[in-house]
Amino acid sequence: MKPLRLLLAWLFLLAAGAALAQGEWISYRDAYRAMVQFEKYGKPKHFLQNHYQVSARDGQLPDGLRLTLNVKASQLNLPLDATGRTTFPLLKSAYDENAALVLNRKISQYTFQPRLSIIVRLDGLYEGVDLRSACEQALQYQRYLDAATYGGKRCGGVRFGFLRKAEAQVRVRDGEKEHGLPVAEGAIFDGDPNTGFRIVVYRFQDWPEKVQLISQNAPLAIVPVIE
């Protein structure tokens, strides 16, 4: 029954824009239950990270959007990146008192969910075999949460997401040759209404395993392509 409980918690958080809204705040306890699943997951995940994301239903994150955790007499600001993600604090004290996650906008205009991604390297160099392993780790975690949906899926590649087109430069080094990957516009995360990012997709089937990828600039996120 444990996988079923985990799935229910995950689905509950995906509907947080409506189900968790209480005035203009969100239940920390409900968010915690979904986010802690990744921390407790015991299989390999060293290539992965999990964030808490605020997504605008209209696809636009306005300037000045703030998410704050109110714990008794104190407040903890949770800075959001350009994708709306923040590092979620797992605090027992906040869980015990069911602290409030407060957004300085109307809650009904936003959704809240975990976002799984691949850890970005500071040097911009990625081994092809590592990216395959990272995608496989992500797939296994998704199967852990929802075996019925992800049991028949496979890893197709990874998606690099950037803010501006000038930053979106990813090359594949195959032996002594380097090949630039095409840049498109779209969402970084599957199902995200924000499609204003520049994305570069590295598809495993198009390249040998032992290649190296070079990202000219640090991407906002690297996401497994599971299909």
Residue, then its C-alpha position, 0 to 999 in steps of 0.5 A: m500500500k505504500p506506493l499508493r499512499l505516495l502516489l496519492a500524496w503526489l497527486f494531491l500536491l499537483a492539485a494544490g492550486a485548488a485543493l490546498a488553498q486556504g485563503e491566500w496560503i498553502s498548507y506546509r504539511d501537505a507540501y512536506r508530505a509530497m516533497v519528503q518522498f524524494e529524500k526518503y527514496g533509497k535507490p540511486k539518485h545522485f544525479l538528481q535534485n527535487h525542487y518545489q515549483v510555483s507555476a502561473r496558470d497563464g504561463q507568466l511568472p510576474d516580477g516580484l512574486r514571493l513565496t514565504l514560509n511563516v513559522k510562528a513569529s518568524q518568516l522564511n523567504l523562499p527565493l524563486d528562480a526563473t522557472g518558479r522553483t525553490t529549494f524546499p526546507l524540510l522542517k519538523s517544527a513547521y510540519d508539527e504546527n502546519a505552518a503556512l506557505v504564503l504567496n503574495r499573489k492570488i493562490s487560484q492563479y497558480t499551481f504548486q508541484p515537485r519538479l525533478s531535474i538533473i544537477v547542473r555542473l559548474d564546468g558545463l561538461y557532461e558525459g553522455v553516459d552520465l546523462r543516460s544514467a541520470c535519465e534512468q534514475a529519474l525514470q526509476y523514481q517516477r516508477y516508484l511514485d506511479a508504476a502504472t503510468y511509467g512502467g512502459k515508458r523509456c528514457g529518450g534524452v535530456r532537455f536543457g532549458f535556458l532563459r535567452k537564446a544567446e545562452a542556449q548553446v550546447r555542443v556534442r563532442d564526438g571524438e575530435k568533432e563538435h556538433g551544435l544542437p538545435v535551439a527551440e522555444g518551449a517549456i522546460f518541464d513537461g506540462d508547464p504552461n510557461t513556454g517562453f524558454r529556449i530549449v535544447v534537446y539531446r536525444f540518446q538515439d542520435w548519438p553514441e554513448k561515449v560522447q561529451l556535451i558542452s554547455q556554453n552557459a549554465p542552463l536554468a535546468i536539465v530535465p529528463v525526457i521520458e516518453 
